[in-house]
Amino acid sequence: MKTAKEFDEAFDNGEDISEFVDWSASRRPNLEQKRVNLDLPIWMIERLDYEAKRLGVARQAIMKMFLAQHLEKAS
């Protein structure tokens, strides 16, 4: 068993720490997902699809990116 300091040092050094982690109990604070439904006009969907294709990402990714950028500016 490693101490917290040894664990942190191993992680910082890029060592494999997977044997010390219970992945079944892990979670990502503030990054949990929740599904929402959003109705948009067709012109918005077409513009989103255009931008997504231009950037080489999925529509959902471009929507998340736009929302995150807007929310960051609003903070």
C-alpha positions, 0 to 999 in steps of 0.5 A: 500500500502506498501513502498518499504522497507516494501515490501522488509522486507515482502519478506525477512520474507517469507510473502505472497506478491502476492497481491502486485505483478502484475504477468501479467507484470512480466518478468525474465531479462536475462532468457527469452527463445528463441528457436533455432534449432541445428543439431547434429550427431547421436553419440552426441545425443546418448551420450547426451541421455545416460548422461541425463538418468544417471542424471535423466533429459531431453535431453534439460536440459543436453544440457543447463547444458553443454552449461552453464558450458562451457560458465561460463568457457569461461568468 
